[in-house]
């Protein structure tokens, strides 16, 4: 029996939010914020550039941008600052790229898959164990596709979100997809391959056949554990390093609309993707603060057009706060007494800003 914790003790009564408006050069209005070592980064995904600020919002420089040189980068789906011995990691279309602290390229690893199944086998008898059928599960522009270095020195792996779309095994039509297709790939920096798929989707997806437009998740590594928050499940899943489910914890969102629109065909789902996300609430972002172990999870009550969202806070697996926050509010780090959250990215009104906040007990 998998342990399940739904404890609630609301001790966080409010939140104090400051808005730090940031100096910037010309920006596209499509991107996300990241944080590491008390430094803030805005990743402009259209121009593939990274703007750097200190924790007070003071601008210190812009880096990368499209091109083929050692200080350029053409695509940024995910960005993990200071992730590998002080070096920054970028998730590109076809590779992982490493830059030093000054954003000079120092290494890169191709995104390839270790498999031996034949084309005929993969076409006619697909299964969740066939790594050759997977691809990276990118979050799309405006969000940081999370990937994390995981393991001990000399045996490092990178956990990458993965997915599968196959005519016979997919999230639009197949129960088997939700029963056997992995959510994370273990990428070996030694072999330069995804060597194993681990972790399965929440059982909530089979209880809502089928809502593939809500088939997304966020994850964080905590020591040797992996925390995963699925869009439609109030329970956060905790897996071990091998992808075995250890425990569940969490609580429903406040007044969260959960009448998820069902899909009848693949064409219908693709046509309705943007609209579906406006019709029901979902969990949007997950962050675990390394020092305290506190868990922050954002969610929309009615859909992504909500003017505000809400923020759940967990301490030792217990819900201690559920607060109204601005619509786009993704906790990304802490410096001193303040937590930081992404943020305002508004090209139309020429505004770029990050939230800095404290919790009120």
C-alpha positions as CSV (number, residue, x, y, z in Angstrom):
1,X,0.0,0.0,0.0
2,X,1.4,3.4,-1.0
3,X,1.4,5.9,1.9
4,X,-0.9,8.8,1.2
5,X,-0.8,12.1,3.2
6,X,-3.6,14.7,3.0
7,X,-2.8,16.6,6.2
8,X,-3.8,20.3,6.5
9,X,-2.7,22.8,9.1
10,X,-3.1,26.4,7.7
11,X,-0.5,28.5,9.5
12,X,0.5,30.8,6.6
13,X,-2.2,33.5,6.7
14,X,-1.0,35.8,4.0
15,X,1.7,36.9,1.6
16,X,3.6,40.2,1.1
17,X,4.6,40.7,-2.6
18,X,6.9,43.3,-4.1
19,X,7.2,43.7,-7.8
20,X,10.8,44.3,-9.1
21,X,10.6,45.9,-12.6
22,X,13.7,45.1,-14.5
23,X,15.9,47.0,-16.9
24,X,16.3,45.2,-20.2
25,X,17.3,45.6,-23.8
26,X,14.8,44.8,-26.5
27,X,13.0,41.6,-25.7
28,X,10.4,39.5,-27.5
29,X,7.9,39.0,-24.7
30,X,8.2,35.2,-24.9
31,X,10.4,33.6,-22.2
32,X,10.7,32.7,-18.5
33,X,12.7,33.5,-15.4
34,X,15.2,31.2,-13.6
35,X,17.2,31.6,-10.4
36,X,20.5,30.3,-9.0
37,X,23.1,31.5,-6.5
38,X,21.1,34.6,-5.7
39,X,21.2,35.6,-9.3
40,X,18.1,36.1,-11.6
41,X,18.0,35.2,-15.2
42,X,15.4,36.1,-17.9
43,X,15.5,33.7,-20.8
44,X,14.2,35.2,-24.0
45,X,13.2,32.2,-26.1
46,X,12.6,34.0,-29.4
47,X,16.0,35.7,-29.5
48,X,17.7,32.8,-27.5
49,X,19.3,35.4,-25.2
50,X,19.7,35.4,-21.4
51,X,19.5,38.6,-19.4
52,X,21.2,38.5,-15.9
53,X,20.3,40.4,-12.7
54,X,21.3,40.3,-9.1
55,X,18.7,39.5,-6.5
56,X,17.8,43.2,-6.1
57,X,16.9,43.3,-9.8
58,X,20.0,45.2,-11.0
59,X,21.0,44.4,-14.5
60,X,24.4,43.0,-15.1
61,X,24.5,41.9,-18.7
62,X,23.0,40.0,-21.7
63,X,24.4,36.8,-23.2
64,X,24.1,34.2,-25.9
65,X,21.6,35.0,-28.8
66,X,21.3,33.1,-32.1
67,X,24.4,32.2,-34.0
68,X,27.0,29.4,-34.4
69,X,29.8,30.9,-32.3
70,X,31.1,29.7,-28.9
71,X,29.0,32.3,-27.1
72,X,25.8,31.7,-29.1
73,X,22.8,29.5,-28.8
74,X,19.9,29.0,-31.2
75,X,17.2,27.4,-29.1
76,X,16.5,27.4,-25.3
77,X,13.7,25.1,-24.2
78,X,15.1,24.8,-20.7
79,X,17.7,26.5,-18.6
80,X,19.3,25.3,-15.4
81,X,21.8,27.9,-13.9
82,X,24.9,26.7,-12.0
83,X,23.7,23.1,-12.4
84,X,27.0,21.3,-13.1
85,X,29.8,22.4,-10.9
86,X,29.0,26.1,-11.5
87,X,28.3,25.7,-15.1
88,X,24.9,26.5,-16.8
89,X,23.0,23.9,-18.7
90,X,20.7,24.6,-21.7
91,X,18.2,22.1,-23.1
92,X,18.2,22.6,-26.9
93,X,16.2,20.9,-29.7
94,X,18.8,18.1,-30.1
95,X,21.3,18.4,-27.3
96,X,22.3,19.5,-23.9
97,X,24.7,22.4,-24.0
98,X,27.0,23.6,-21.2
99,X,28.2,27.1,-20.7
100,X,30.6,28.4,-18.0
101,X,29.7,31.3,-15.6
102,X,30.6,33.8,-18.4
103,X,28.4,32.0,-20.9
104,X,31.2,30.6,-23.0
105,X,30.3,27.2,-24.4
106,X,32.3,24.4,-22.8
107,X,30.6,21.1,-23.7
108,X,27.6,19.6,-25.4
109,X,25.9,16.2,-25.4
110,X,23.5,14.9,-28.1
111,X,20.0,13.9,-27.1
112,X,20.0,10.3,-28.3
113,X,18.3,7.2,-27.1
114,X,19.6,3.7,-26.3
115,X,17.5,1.0,-27.9
116,X,17.7,-2.1,-30.1
117,X,14.1,-2.6,-31.2
118,X,13.6,-2.9,-34.9
119,X,11.5,-0.4,-36.9
120,X,8.9,-3.2,-37.6
121,X,8.6,-4.0,-33.9
122,X,8.2,-0.3,-32.9
123,X,5.7,0.3,-35.6
124,X,3.5,-2.8,-35.0
125,X,4.0,-3.8,-31.4
126,X,4.8,-0.6,-29.5
127,X,5.4,-0.7,-25.7
128,X,6.4,1.7,-23.0
129,X,9.8,0.0,-22.8
130,X,10.8,1.0,-26.3
131,X,13.1,4.1,-25.9
132,X,13.2,4.6,-29.6
133,X,9.6,5.7,-29.6
134,X,10.1,8.6,-27.1
135,X,10.9,12.2,-27.5
136,X,11.6,15.1,-25.1
137,X,8.4,16.5,-23.6
138,X,9.0,20.2,-24.1
139,X,6.8,22.6,-22.2
140,X,6.5,25.1,-25.0
141,X,7.4,28.8,-25.2
142,X,6.9,30.8,-22.1
143,X,7.8,28.0,-19.7
144,X,11.1,26.5,-18.5
145,X,11.2,22.8,-19.5
146,X,12.6,21.4,-16.3
147,X,15.6,19.0,-16.4
148,X,17.8,18.2,-13.5
149,X,21.3,16.8,-12.9
150,X,20.8,13.8,-10.6
151,X,23.3,11.5,-9.0
152,X,26.8,11.4,-7.4
153,X,30.0,12.6,-9.0
154,X,31.2,10.2,-11.7
155,X,27.7,8.7,-12.2
156,X,25.8,11.9,-13.0
157,X,22.6,11.6,-15.0
158,X,20.2,14.2,-16.3
159,X,16.5,13.6,-15.7
160,X,14.5,14.8,-18.8
161,X,10.7,14.9,-19.2
162,X,9.8,12.5,-22.1
163,X,6.6,11.5,-23.9
164,X,5.4,9.3,-26.7
165,X,3.0,9.8,-29.6
166,X,2.4,6.6,-31.6
167,X,-0.7,5.6,-33.7
168,X,-1.3,2.6,-31.5
169,X,0.1,4.0,-28.2
170,X,-0.8,7.6,-27.3
171,X,-2.5,9.8,-24.8
172,X,-5.5,10.5,-27.1
173,X,-6.8,6.9,-27.4
174,X,-4.8,4.4,-25.4
175,X,-5.4,3.2,-21.9
176,X,-2.0,1.5,-22.2
177,X,-0.3,4.8,-22.6
178,X,-1.3,5.9,-19.1
179,X,-0.4,2.4,-17.7
180,X,3.1,1.9,-19.2
181,X,4.6,5.0,-20.9
182,X,7.3,6.6,-18.8
183,X,7.3,10.3,-17.9
184,X,11.1,10.8,-17.3
185,X,14.2,9.7,-19.1
186,X,17.5,9.0,-17.4
187,X,20.2,10.5,-19.6
188,X,23.7,9.3,-18.9
189,X,26.4,11.9,-19.4
190,X,28.9,9.0,-19.7
191,X,27.2,7.1,-22.6
192,X,25.5,10.3,-24.0
193,X,22.2,8.4,-24.3
194,X,18.8,8.2,-22.6
195,X,19.3,4.8,-21.0
196,X,16.0,4.2,-19.2
197,X,12.5,5.6,-18.9
198,X,11.1,5.8,-15.4
199,X,7.9,6.8,-13.6
200,X,4.3,6.5,-14.6
201,X,1.4,8.9,-14.9
202,X,-1.2,9.6,-12.2
203,X,-4.1,7.2,-12.2
204,X,-6.3,10.3,-12.4
205,X,-5.8,10.2,-16.2
206,X,-7.5,6.9,-16.5
207,X,-10.4,8.2,-14.3
208,X,-10.8,11.0,-16.9
209,X,-10.6,9.2,-20.2
210,X,-9.3,11.0,-22.2
211,X,-7.9,14.5,-21.4
212,X,-4.6,14.6,-23.3
213,X,-4.5,18.4,-23.4
214,X,-3.9,18.2,-19.6
215,X,-1.3,15.5,-19.9
216,X,1.6,17.5,-18.5
217,X,3.5,17.7,-15.2
218,X,6.3,19.5,-13.3
219,X,9.0,17.7,-11.3
220,X,11.8,18.5,-8.8
221,X,14.5,16.3,-7.4
222,X,14.9,16.2,-3.6
223,X,17.9,14.2,-2.5
224,X,17.4,10.7,-3.9
225,X,13.7,11.4,-4.5
226,X,11.7,12.8,-7.4
227,X,8.6,14.9,-6.7
228,X,6.1,15.1,-9.6
229,X,3.0,17.2,-9.8
230,X,0.5,16.3,-12.5
231,X,-1.9,18.9,-14.0
232,X,-5.1,17.2,-12.9
233,X,-4.1,15.4,-9.6
234,X,-4.2,17.1,-6.2
235,X,-1.6,14.5,-4.9
236,X,2.1,15.1,-5.5
237,X,3.8,11.8,-6.4
238,X,7.2,11.0,-4.8
239,X,9.3,8.5,-6.8
240,X,12.7,6.9,-6.0
241,X,15.7,7.1,-8.3
242,X,14.4,4.1,-10.2
243,X,11.0,5.5,-10.7
244,X,9.2,3.4,-8.1
245,X,6.3,5.2,-6.4
246,X,7.2,5.8,-2.7
247,X,4.3,8.0,-1.4
248,X,1.6,10.6,-2.3
249,X,0.8,13.8,-0.6
250,X,-1.2,16.9,-1.3
251,X,-4.6,18.6,-1.2
252,X,-7.2,19.8,-3.6
253,X,-7.1,23.3,-4.9
254,X,-9.7,25.8,-3.4
255,X,-12.9,25.9,-5.5
256,X,-11.0,24.3,-8.4
257,X,-13.1,23.6,-11.5
258,X,-12.3,20.0,-12.5
259,X,-14.8,19.3,-15.2
260,X,-12.2,18.4,-17.8
261,X,-13.3,18.4,-21.4
262,X,-13.1,14.9,-22.9
263,X,-11.4,14.2,-26.3
264,X,-13.0,12.0,-28.9
265,X,-10.4,12.2,-31.7
266,X,-6.8,13.3,-32.1
267,X,-7.9,16.0,-34.5
268,X,-10.4,17.3,-31.9
269,X,-7.8,17.4,-29.2
270,X,-5.3,19.3,-31.3
271,X,-7.9,21.8,-32.5
272,X,-9.1,22.4,-28.9
273,X,-5.7,22.6,-27.1
274,X,-5.8,26.3,-26.2
275,X,-9.5,26.3,-25.5
276,X,-9.4,23.3,-23.2
277,X,-6.9,24.9,-20.9
278,X,-9.3,27.8,-20.5
279,X,-12.2,25.6,-19.4
280,X,-10.9,23.9,-16.3
281,X,-8.4,24.4,-13.4
282,X,-5.1,22.7,-13.3
283,X,-1.8,22.6,-11.3
284,X,0.7,24.7,-13.1
285,X,4.1,24.7,-11.4
286,X,6.2,23.0,-8.7
287,X,9.2,24.2,-6.7
288,X,11.0,22.7,-3.7
289,X,13.1,25.0,-1.7
290,X,16.4,23.1,-1.1
291,X,17.3,24.4,2.4
292,X,13.9,24.0,4.1
293,X,12.3,21.3,1.9
294,X,9.2,23.4,1.7
295,X,7.1,22.7,-1.4
296,X,5.4,25.4,-3.5
297,X,2.8,24.6,-6.1
298,X,0.8,27.0,-8.3
299,X,-2.6,26.3,-9.8
300,X,-5.4,27.9,-11.7
301,X,-8.9,27.5,-10.3
302,X,-10.8,27.8,-13.6
303,X,-8.2,27.8,-16.4
304,X,-5.3,29.8,-17.7
305,X,-7.3,32.9,-18.4
306,X,-7.8,33.5,-14.6
307,X,-6.6,36.9,-13.7
308,X,-5.2,35.4,-10.4
309,X,-3.9,32.0,-9.5
310,X,-3.3,30.3,-6.2
311,X,-0.2,29.1,-4.4
312,X,-0.1,26.0,-2.2
313,X,2.6,25.7,0.4
314,X,3.6,22.4,2.0
315,X,5.9,21.8,5.0
316,X,6.8,18.1,5.9
317,X,4.1,17.0,3.4
318,X,1.4,19.0,5.2
319,X,-0.5,21.8,3.5
320,X,0.2,25.0,5.6
321,X,-1.0,27.7,3.1
322,X,-3.2,28.3,0.1
323,X,-3.0,31.9,-1.0
324,X,-4.2,34.1,-3.9
325,X,-1.4,35.4,-6.0
326,X,-1.0,37.1,-9.5
327,X,-2.0,35.0,-12.5
328,X,1.6,34.1,-13.6
329,X,3.3,33.2,-10.4
330,X,5.9,30.4,-10.4
331,X,8.2,30.2,-7.4
332,X,11.8,29.8,-8.6
333,X,14.1,30.5,-5.7
334,X,15.1,32.2,-2.5
335,X,17.7,34.8,-1.5
336,X,18.0,36.0,2.1
337,X,14.5,36.4,3.6
338,X,12.8,36.6,0.2
339,X,11.3,34.1,-2.1
340,X,11.2,34.9,-5.9
341,X,8.6,34.1,-8.5
342,X,8.2,34.4,-12.3
343,X,6.9,37.1,-13.1
344,X,5.6,39.6,-15.6
345,X,6.6,39.2,-19.3
346,X,4.6,41.8,-21.2
347,X,5.9,43.0,-24.6
348,X,2.7,44.9,-25.4
349,X,3.2,47.2,-22.4
350,X,7.0,46.9,-22.4
351,X,7.2,45.5,-18.9
352,X,9.5,42.8,-17.5
353,X,9.3,42.1,-13.8
354,X,9.8,39.5,-11.1
355,X,7.9,39.0,-7.8
356,X,9.7,39.0,-4.5
357,X,7.7,37.9,-1.5
358,X,7.5,36.9,2.2
359,X,5.0,34.6,3.9
360,X,2.9,35.9,6.8
361,X,2.2,33.6,9.7
